[in-house]
Amino acid sequence: MENYDYSQNGGYFVTICTHERSHVFGEVSGNVVGANLRVRPNEPDKMVLKWLFEIENKYPGTKINCYIVMPDHLHFVLLKTGAHTGAPLQEIVKWFKTQTTNEYIKGVKIGLYEPFSKHLWQRGYFEHIIRNQQYLDEIRRYIENNPAKWVLENKGTLTKGSQ
C-alpha cells in the first residue's frame, strides 16, 4: 500500500510464489470429500521453514503466527510487535528469499535438491495488512484450508511432477 510504513507494528499476511509457479516443494494429495488430505513435506520444505522461523531471531520483535508451504508458494502471517523502527516488511522478505535461495543452490550442488530454472522465487511478493482480529482469523482459516483448495483447483490428487 502506497505511503504505508511497513516497519510499524502490526500483522502482515505474506505470499511468496516460486519462479514460474514451479512445483519445488512437497506435495498435496488426497480426497477433499473423504477428508483424506495430506501435505507431505520434502527436504526443500524443511529448509524453507528453517529460514522462515529464523526471521524471529534475525528481526527481534517479529513472530511467525501461522504458515503453509505449498508446492509452488508459501503463505505466512508475520506479526511485528517490536520497536516501531524495526525492519520494514520488504527487507525481511528480501532477506528470507536470499537465504533460502542460497541454501537451495548449495543443495542443488550436492545433489540434495532438484535444479530450478533461473530463479527460485518470483520477483516481488504479495502482502495484506491485517487490521483486526476478525481478518486474522479469516487468514488463518484460509491458510488451514489451502491444501483442500489446491486439490479442488487441480481436479483431484496433484503431486510434485504431475503438473
C-alpha positions as CSV (number, residue, x, y, z in Angstrom):
1,M,0.0,0.0,0.0
2,E,1.4,3.3,-1.1
3,N,2.8,5.5,1.8
4,Y,2.2,2.8,4.4
5,D,5.1,2.4,6.9
6,Y,5.8,-1.4,6.8
7,S,8.2,-1.1,9.7
8,Q,5.4,-0.4,12.1
9,N,3.9,-2.9,14.5
10,G,1.1,-5.0,13.1
11,G,0.2,-8.1,11.3
12,Y,1.0,-9.0,7.7
13,F,-0.2,-11.8,5.5
14,V,2.5,-12.7,3.0
15,T,2.5,-14.9,0.0
16,I,5.7,-15.7,-1.9
17,C,5.5,-17.8,-5.1
18,T,8.1,-19.9,-6.8
19,H,9.5,-18.7,-10.1
20,E,7.1,-19.6,-12.9
21,R,5.0,-21.3,-10.2
22,S,7.3,-24.3,-10.4
23,H,6.4,-27.2,-8.1
24,V,9.6,-27.1,-5.9
25,F,8.2,-28.0,-2.6
26,G,6.3,-31.0,-1.1
27,E,3.1,-32.5,-2.4
28,V,-0.6,-32.2,-1.6
29,S,-2.7,-35.2,-2.3
30,G,-5.9,-36.8,-1.2
31,N,-9.6,-36.5,-1.5
32,V,-11.2,-33.4,-0.1
33,V,-14.6,-35.1,0.2
34,G,-13.2,-38.0,2.2
35,A,-11.1,-35.7,4.4
36,N,-8.1,-37.8,3.4
37,L,-6.0,-34.9,2.6
38,R,-2.2,-34.9,3.1
39,V,0.5,-32.4,2.8
40,R,3.8,-34.2,2.5
41,P,6.8,-32.0,3.1
42,N,10.1,-32.6,1.3
43,E,13.7,-31.5,2.0
44,P,13.2,-28.0,0.5
45,D,10.1,-27.5,2.6
46,K,12.1,-28.2,5.7
47,M,14.8,-25.8,4.6
48,V,12.3,-23.0,3.9
49,L,10.7,-23.5,7.3
50,K,14.1,-23.3,9.0
51,W,14.7,-19.9,7.4
52,L,11.1,-18.8,8.0
53,F,11.5,-19.2,11.7
54,E,15.0,-17.8,11.6
55,I,13.2,-14.5,10.8
56,E,12.2,-14.3,14.5
57,N,15.9,-14.4,15.5
58,K,17.2,-12.1,12.8
59,Y,14.5,-9.5,13.4
60,P,13.6,-9.2,17.1
61,G,10.0,-8.3,17.7
62,T,8.8,-10.5,14.8
63,K,6.7,-13.6,15.2
64,I,5.6,-16.2,12.6
65,N,2.0,-16.7,13.6
66,C,0.9,-19.3,11.1
67,Y,2.1,-20.7,7.7
68,I,1.7,-23.3,5.0
69,V,4.3,-24.4,2.4
70,M,2.5,-25.5,-0.8
71,P,4.2,-27.0,-4.0
72,D,4.6,-23.6,-5.6
73,H,4.1,-21.0,-2.9
74,L,4.4,-20.1,0.7
75,H,1.8,-18.3,2.9
76,F,2.6,-16.9,6.3
77,V,1.4,-14.4,8.8
78,L,4.2,-12.2,10.3
79,L,3.4,-10.2,13.5
80,K,5.6,-7.3,14.3
81,T,5.4,-6.3,18.0
82,G,8.8,-4.8,18.4
83,A,10.1,-1.3,18.2
84,H,8.5,0.9,15.5
85,T,11.9,1.5,13.9
86,G,12.2,-2.2,13.1
87,A,13.0,-3.5,9.7
88,P,10.3,-3.0,7.1
89,L,8.5,-6.0,5.7
90,Q,10.2,-5.7,2.3
91,E,13.6,-6.0,4.0
92,I,12.5,-9.1,5.9
93,V,11.1,-10.8,2.8
94,K,14.2,-9.9,0.7
95,W,16.5,-11.4,3.5
96,F,14.3,-14.6,3.6
97,K,14.4,-15.1,-0.2
98,T,18.1,-14.6,-0.3
99,Q,18.8,-17.1,2.5
100,T,16.5,-19.7,1.0
101,T,17.9,-19.3,-2.5
102,N,21.5,-19.5,-1.3
103,E,20.8,-22.7,0.7
104,Y,18.8,-24.2,-2.2
105,I,21.7,-23.6,-4.6
106,K,24.0,-25.4,-2.2
107,G,21.6,-28.3,-2.0
108,V,21.5,-28.5,-5.8
109,K,25.3,-28.6,-6.0
110,I,25.4,-31.6,-3.6
111,G,22.5,-33.4,-5.3
112,L,20.1,-32.9,-2.4
113,Y,17.6,-30.7,-4.4
114,E,16.3,-30.6,-7.9
115,P,17.7,-27.7,-10.0
116,F,15.5,-24.7,-10.7
117,S,15.1,-22.5,-13.8
118,K,16.7,-19.1,-13.4
119,H,15.3,-18.1,-10.0
120,L,13.9,-20.0,-7.0
121,W,11.3,-17.3,-6.2
122,Q,9.2,-14.9,-8.3
123,R,10.2,-11.3,-8.2
124,G,8.2,-9.5,-5.5
125,Y,5.6,-10.9,-3.2
126,F,2.0,-10.3,-2.1
127,E,1.1,-8.9,1.2
128,H,-2.1,-7.8,3.1
129,I,-2.1,-5.7,6.2
130,I,-4.0,-7.4,9.0
131,R,-6.2,-4.7,10.5
132,N,-8.1,-6.6,13.2
133,Q,-8.7,-10.0,14.9
134,Q,-11.5,-11.0,12.6
135,Y,-9.3,-10.6,9.5
136,L,-6.5,-12.5,11.2
137,D,-9.0,-15.4,11.9
138,E,-10.1,-15.4,8.3
139,I,-6.5,-15.6,7.1
140,R,-5.7,-18.4,9.5
141,R,-8.7,-20.3,8.0
142,Y,-7.5,-19.6,4.5
143,I,-4.1,-20.9,5.3
144,E,-5.5,-24.0,7.0
145,N,-7.8,-24.7,4.0
146,N,-5.2,-24.0,1.4
147,P,-4.4,-27.7,0.8
148,A,-8.1,-28.5,0.1
149,K,-8.3,-25.6,-2.2
150,W,-5.2,-26.8,-4.0
151,V,-6.7,-30.3,-4.6
152,L,-10.1,-28.8,-5.8
153,E,-8.4,-26.4,-8.2
154,N,-6.3,-29.1,-9.6
155,K,-9.1,-31.6,-10.0
156,G,-8.1,-34.2,-7.5
157,T,-4.8,-35.5,-6.5
158,L,-1.8,-33.5,-7.6
159,T,1.7,-34.3,-6.6
160,K,5.0,-32.7,-7.5
161,G,5.9,-33.6,-11.1
162,S,2.3,-34.1,-12.3
163,Q,1.6,-30.5,-13.4
